[in-house]
Amino acid sequence: MARSSAAALLPLKFSVDGEILRSATFADQARGADASIEARRLHWFNGWIAINGAGPRATAASQDWHTHNDLRISSEGGRVPIRWRDGGPSGYSLELVRTTYAERKLSVLQLNVVEDASGRTVDYAWTSPNADAVGINLGWLQVGVTRAAN
């Protein structure tokens, strides 16, 4: 008969603070008495996106809109590519992330437009982390998302 053994490090404590779950295990004790692992509750947002075929150089006369009504993105760093109507990549992505500005003690939900080639944030909009909706209108790019019922 083959013999196997298994071990697990059971949590010493769990705590919940708003949307943060903290757990500490025996393994954390080597890092100190206050060491723990934090996880924030993820929220899904659904919405739409419209990108003008001329991209950032679009003028008011350009009516070549590529619209998608099936946008789904998570609040904890979710990123989705922005696609043309044929499914090809536009070179931009959307990122929805909860950001904390420590120097101002401010936590926000931020919707970023990211240039894929450079990883640079082109523009962004932010709102309260508890907001049910966020949107952005850059003229050539429009996005609207609302919190999904989990």
KEPANU-704382 format. One record per residue (C-alpha): chain; residue number from 1; x negated, y negated, z; residue in one letter. Coordinates in steps of 0.02 Angstrom, whole numbers, always signed. Layout:
KEPANU-704382
A; NUM; X; Y; Z; A
...
***
This chain:
KEPANU-704382
A; 1; +0; +0; +0; M
A; 2; -71; -169; -52; A
A; 3; -80; -300; +81; R
A; 4; -59; -486; +49; S
A; 5; -59; -634; +161; S
A; 6; +12; -807; +141; A
A; 7; +6; -964; +243; A
A; 8; +99; -1127; +242; A
A; 9; +68; -1293; +323; L
A; 10; +235; -1339; +399; L
A; 11; +281; -1521; +427; P
A; 12; +252; -1594; +598; L
A; 13; +379; -1730; +567; K
A; 14; +495; -1808; +440; F
A; 15; +559; -1986; +445; S
A; 16; +672; -2085; +331; V
A; 17; +663; -2273; +315; D
A; 18; +787; -2339; +187; G
A; 19; +736; -2254; +25; E
A; 20; +567; -2194; +89; I
A; 21; +541; -2015; +151; L
A; 22; +383; -1987; +253; R
A; 23; +316; -1817; +300; S
A; 24; +163; -1770; +401; A
A; 25; +85; -1597; +405; T
A; 26; -55; -1514; +500; F
A; 27; -164; -1548; +347; A
A; 28; -135; -1736; +370; D
A; 29; -205; -1734; +545; Q
A; 30; -384; -1738; +481; A
A; 31; -344; -1911; +409; R
A; 32; -279; -1978; +575; G
A; 33; -127; -1976; +686; A
A; 34; -28; -2096; +574; D
A; 35; -69; -2010; +409; A
A; 36; +81; -1956; +307; S
A; 37; +143; -1934; +130; I
A; 38; +273; -2055; +64; E
A; 39; +402; -2027; -71; A
A; 40; +528; -2155; -131; R
A; 41; +700; -2108; -196; R
A; 42; +708; -2113; -385; L
A; 43; +856; -2195; -472; H
A; 44; +908; -2169; -652; W
A; 45; +962; -2312; -764; F
A; 46; +1059; -2295; -927; N
A; 47; +1073; -2426; -1062; G
A; 48; +1038; -2489; -1235; W
A; 49; +897; -2566; -1334; I
A; 50; +891; -2668; -1494; A
A; 51; +729; -2708; -1582; I
A; 52; +717; -2816; -1737; N
A; 53; +630; -2735; -1885; G
A; 54; +514; -2886; -1900; A
A; 55; +450; -2855; -1724; G
A; 56; +383; -3002; -1622; P
A; 57; +374; -3111; -1778; R
A; 58; +561; -3097; -1810; A
A; 59; +654; -3258; -1850; T
A; 60; +835; -3299; -1812; A
A; 61; +875; -3261; -1994; A
A; 62; +817; -3079; -1980; S
A; 63; +965; -2962; -1958; Q
A; 64; +868; -2797; -1966; D
A; 65; +916; -2731; -1794; W
A; 66; +872; -2554; -1740; H
A; 67; +991; -2511; -1598; T
A; 68; +993; -2363; -1480; H
A; 69; +1130; -2338; -1350; N
A; 70; +1056; -2185; -1265; D
A; 71; +918; -2263; -1159; L
A; 72; +883; -2170; -996; R
A; 73; +739; -2223; -884; I
A; 74; +689; -2194; -702; S
A; 75; +654; -2330; -575; S
A; 76; +486; -2263; -516; E
A; 77; +373; -2294; -663; G
A; 78; +482; -2217; -798; G
A; 79; +420; -2257; -973; R
A; 80; +509; -2230; -1138; V
A; 81; +448; -2269; -1314; P
A; 82; +545; -2397; -1415; I
A; 83; +586; -2318; -1582; R
A; 84; +643; -2379; -1751; W
A; 85; +810; -2314; -1816; R
A; 86; +721; -2173; -1909; D
A; 87; +642; -2114; -1745; G
A; 88; +467; -2178; -1785; G
A; 89; +369; -2268; -1648; P
A; 90; +380; -2458; -1646; S
A; 91; +216; -2477; -1552; G
A; 92; +304; -2533; -1393; Y
A; 93; +373; -2446; -1239; S
A; 94; +485; -2493; -1094; L
A; 95; +432; -2463; -916; E
A; 96; +543; -2480; -763; L
A; 97; +447; -2485; -601; V
A; 98; +468; -2541; -423; R
A; 99; +325; -2661; -387; T
A; 100; +269; -2737; -223; T
A; 101; +176; -2902; -216; Y
A; 102; +89; -2885; -48; A
A; 103; +29; -3065; -38; E
A; 104; +210; -3126; -51; R
A; 105; +286; -2977; +42; K
A; 106; +402; -2958; -105; L
A; 107; +467; -2795; -180; S
A; 108; +551; -2802; -351; V
A; 109; +620; -2690; -487; L
A; 110; +524; -2739; -644; Q
A; 111; +567; -2701; -826; L
A; 112; +407; -2711; -930; N
A; 113; +385; -2717; -1118; V
A; 114; +218; -2630; -1149; V
A; 115; +113; -2635; -1307; E
A; 116; +66; -2452; -1334; D
A; 117; -103; -2480; -1419; A
A; 118; -177; -2587; -1280; S
A; 119; -68; -2538; -1131; G
A; 120; -42; -2725; -1103; R
A; 121; +123; -2788; -1033; T
A; 122; +190; -2908; -1164; V
A; 123; +333; -2975; -1059; D
A; 124; +440; -2926; -911; Y
A; 125; +595; -2964; -811; A
A; 126; +618; -2928; -627; W
A; 127; +760; -2918; -502; T
A; 128; +798; -2857; -327; S
A; 129; +747; -2675; -300; P
A; 130; +929; -2640; -254; N
A; 131; +1001; -2717; -413; A
A; 132; +1123; -2616; -515; D
A; 133; +1069; -2695; -681; A
A; 134; +922; -2778; -766; V
A; 135; +900; -2843; -941; G
A; 136; +785; -2942; -1052; I
A; 137; +808; -3043; -1212; N
A; 138; +648; -3089; -1305; L
A; 139; +737; -3136; -1466; G
A; 140; +657; -2993; -1563; W
A; 141; +691; -2865; -1425; L
A; 142; +844; -2848; -1313; Q
A; 143; +870; -2720; -1175; V
A; 144; +1004; -2691; -1045; G
A; 145; +1008; -2553; -914; V
A; 146; +1125; -2513; -769; T
A; 147; +1102; -2396; -624; R
A; 148; +1177; -2225; -659; A
A; 149; +1291; -2140; -533; A
A; 150; +1176; -2006; -461; N
***
